[in-house]
């Protein structure tokens, strides 16, 4: 069992939870926007779909990666310290 002295500061845990929430929001919104762009491109004619796919991966993938990093850092801050 862990005592209160072994646990992280509540402010650090709150900051970790906020980072996790922001990371999830960024990943979700950028992912949905990327899907919407892909579906709109696929419906308009598939001639330039391959070129636009790389554009969507660059402009959508980078923020999704940043959101994942924020989520991972927040998760690390939320965990109690090891003994």
N, C-alpha and C positions, 0 to 999 in steps of 0.2 A: 504494500500500500504506500502511496506517496503522501507526504504531509504537505501542508501549505507552503512551507519553505522551499520545497523542491519544485514547485510549479512555477511557471512563467508569470511575469507581471501581468495583471489584468489589462493594462493599457496596450502591451505588446500583443496580447491575444485579441483584443478588439481591433487593433491595426491589421492583424493577420486576417481577421474575418472580413474587414473592409476590402483588403486587397483581393481576397477570394471572390467577393461579390462583384467587384469591378472587373476582375478577370473573366468571370462567367458572363457578365453583361457584354463585354467587348467581343468575346468569342461567339456568343449567340447572335448579336446584332450583325456582326461582320459576316458570319456564316449565312444568315438569312438573306442579307443583301447580295452576297455572292451567288447564292442559289437563284435569287430573283433575276439577276443579270444573266446567268446561264440559261434559265428558262426563256427569258425574253429573246435571247440570241438564237436559241434552238427553234423557236416558233417563227422567227422572221426569215428563215432561210439558212441552210447550213453551209453556205459557201465559205465564209470566213470564221467558222466556229473554232477551228484549231488555233488560229492566231489570237482570237479573243479569249480562248481558254487560258492561254499563258498570261494574258493581261489580267484576267480575273484572279489567277493564282498569285500574281505578284501583288496586286492591290488589295486582295482579300486575304491572302495567306499570311502576309507580314503582320497585319493587326491581329489575326487569329493566333499567331505565334506569340506576339506580345501579351495577349490575354492569357495564354497558357502559362507563360513565365510568371505573370502576376499571380495567377491562381496557385502555382507551385510554391512561390515565395511565401504567400499568405498561409498556405497549408503548413509550410515548415515553421512559420512563426506561431501557429496555433498549437502545435504539438508540445506536450510537456517535455522538459529536458530529460535526457537519459541520466541514469545514476552515475 
